[in-house]
Amino acid sequence: YIPAARDILLSGSLIPTSTISNAHPPLLLAYLAGAWKLFGYSPLVTRCAMLLVSAFCLLGVFRLARRVANVQVAIGSVIALALYPVYFAQSSMAHLDLGAAAFLMWGLDFYVADRRAPASAFFAAAALTKETAILFPAALFAWELVVRLVNRQSRINNAVPIPKSPDPQV
């Protein structure tokens, strides 16, 4: 990812020219290129930029957990995620998964709050970070369809009364 992001910085093109294209969407790579443009090209800047994305992800987890449960659960969720060895180790590395996870957490928080426009924006940003993130809103869309179909079927079943037999023996 670093050579591709460096190409964005040097050439201004979202498609790498001096290295093999990694075939991933360019949002996180452009973010790193912008950080390098502002603060210089160094491993420290890269790690600090990714730690900022990690903090953004943890804040999204906190907001989501607080919305669906309470503050104590939210604090516990953030601590558990931050101390999870895989997350802890990769939180300062230039991996696309961290950016996608951050945008997905924020998108899910807005989705649960029934704020569809910001949720859609965050889901789109997640897909522009890593293409497999498109599965998350697609699964939510499928879930919405299933819920609507079940609700519709239940309304139909409740609206048509079952006729009672006039004969008490039946």
TAFEN-V795117 format. One record per residue. N is the residue number from 0. RES is the residue in one small letter. SS is DSSP state (H for helix, E for strand, - for the rest). NEAR is the number of other C-alpha atoms within 10 Angstrom. Layout:
n->N res->RES ss->SS near->NEAR
n->N res->RES ss->SS near->NEAR
//
This chain:
n->0 res->y ss->- near->17
n->1 res->i ss->H near->14
n->2 res->p ss->H near->16
n->3 res->a ss->H near->24
n->4 res->a ss->H near->26
n->5 res->r ss->H near->22
n->6 res->d ss->H near->21
n->7 res->i ss->H near->22
n->8 res->l ss->H near->22
n->9 res->l ss->H near->13
n->10 res->s ss->H near->13
n->11 res->g ss->- near->13
n->12 res->s ss->- near->14
n->13 res->l ss->- near->16
n->14 res->i ss->- near->19
n->15 res->p ss->- near->21
n->16 res->t ss->- near->14
n->17 res->s ss->- near->11
n->18 res->t ss->- near->12
n->19 res->i ss->- near->10
n->20 res->s ss->- near->12
n->21 res->n ss->- near->12
n->22 res->a ss->- near->10
n->23 res->h ss->- near->18
n->24 res->p ss->- near->18
n->25 res->p ss->- near->23
n->26 res->l ss->H near->20
n->27 res->l ss->H near->26
n->28 res->l ss->H near->25
n->29 res->a ss->H near->21
n->30 res->y ss->H near->19
n->31 res->l ss->H near->25
n->32 res->a ss->H near->24
n->33 res->g ss->H near->18
n->34 res->a ss->H near->19
n->35 res->w ss->H near->19
n->36 res->k ss->H near->13
n->37 res->l ss->H near->10
n->38 res->f ss->H near->13
n->39 res->g ss->- near->13
n->40 res->y ss->- near->16
n->41 res->s ss->- near->10
n->42 res->p ss->H near->14
n->43 res->l ss->H near->12
n->44 res->v ss->H near->16
n->45 res->t ss->H near->22
n->46 res->r ss->H near->17
n->47 res->c ss->H near->15
n->48 res->a ss->H near->20
n->49 res->m ss->H near->25
n->50 res->l ss->H near->18
n->51 res->l ss->H near->15
n->52 res->v ss->H near->23
n->53 res->s ss->H near->23
n->54 res->a ss->H near->15
n->55 res->f ss->H near->19
n->56 res->c ss->H near->25
n->57 res->l ss->H near->23
n->58 res->l ss->H near->17
n->59 res->g ss->H near->24
n->60 res->v ss->H near->24
n->61 res->f ss->H near->24
n->62 res->r ss->H near->22
n->63 res->l ss->H near->23
n->64 res->a ss->H near->21
n->65 res->r ss->H near->17
n->66 res->r ss->H near->16
n->67 res->v ss->H near->13
n->68 res->a ss->- near->11
n->69 res->n ss->- near->13
n->70 res->v ss->H near->14
n->71 res->q ss->H near->11
n->72 res->v ss->H near->15
n->73 res->a ss->H near->22
n->74 res->i ss->H near->16
n->75 res->g ss->H near->13
n->76 res->s ss->H near->18
n->77 res->v ss->H near->20
n->78 res->i ss->H near->13
n->79 res->a ss->H near->12
n->80 res->l ss->H near->15
n->81 res->a ss->H near->18
n->82 res->l ss->H near->12
n->83 res->y ss->- near->11
n->84 res->p ss->H near->11
n->85 res->v ss->H near->10
n->86 res->y ss->H near->14
n->87 res->f ss->H near->13
n->88 res->a ss->H near->11
n->89 res->q ss->H near->16
n->90 res->s ss->- near->23
n->91 res->s ss->- near->20
n->92 res->m ss->- near->17
n->93 res->a ss->- near->22
n->94 res->h ss->- near->17
n->95 res->l ss->H near->21
n->96 res->d ss->H near->16
n->97 res->l ss->H near->25
n->98 res->g ss->H near->25
n->99 res->a ss->H near->27
n->100 res->a ss->H near->23
n->101 res->a ss->H near->23
n->102 res->f ss->H near->26
n->103 res->l ss->H near->27
n->104 res->m ss->H near->25
n->105 res->w ss->H near->26
n->106 res->g ss->H near->28
n->107 res->l ss->H near->25
n->108 res->d ss->H near->24
n->109 res->f ss->H near->22
n->110 res->y ss->H near->20
n->111 res->v ss->H near->14
n->112 res->a ss->- near->13
n->113 res->d ss->- near->11
n->114 res->r ss->- near->13
n->115 res->r ss->H near->14
n->116 res->a ss->H near->12
n->117 res->p ss->H near->16
n->118 res->a ss->H near->23
n->119 res->s ss->H near->17
n->120 res->a ss->H near->15
n->121 res->f ss->H near->23
n->122 res->f ss->H near->28
n->123 res->a ss->H near->19
n->124 res->a ss->H near->23
n->125 res->a ss->H near->31
n->126 res->a ss->H near->24
n->127 res->l ss->H near->21
n->128 res->t ss->H near->27
n->129 res->k ss->- near->22
n->130 res->e ss->H near->16
n->131 res->t ss->H near->13
n->132 res->a ss->H near->20
n->133 res->i ss->H near->18
n->134 res->l ss->H near->12
n->135 res->f ss->H near->16
n->136 res->p ss->H near->20
n->137 res->a ss->H near->12
n->138 res->a ss->H near->11
n->139 res->l ss->H near->13
n->140 res->f ss->H near->12
n->141 res->a ss->H near->12
n->142 res->w ss->H near->12
n->143 res->e ss->H near->12
n->144 res->l ss->H near->12
n->145 res->v ss->H near->12
n->146 res->v ss->H near->12
n->147 res->r ss->H near->12
n->148 res->l ss->H near->12
n->149 res->v ss->H near->12
n->150 res->n ss->H near->12
n->151 res->r ss->H near->12
n->152 res->q ss->H near->12
n->153 res->s ss->H near->11
n->154 res->r ss->H near->11
n->155 res->i ss->H near->11
n->156 res->n ss->H near->11
n->157 res->n ss->H near->10
n->158 res->a ss->H near->9
n->159 res->v ss->- near->8
n->160 res->p ss->- near->8
n->161 res->i ss->- near->8
n->162 res->p ss->- near->6
n->163 res->k ss->- near->8
n->164 res->s ss->- near->8
n->165 res->p ss->- near->7
n->166 res->d ss->- near->6
n->167 res->p ss->- near->6
n->168 res->q ss->- near->5
n->169 res->v ss->- near->6
//
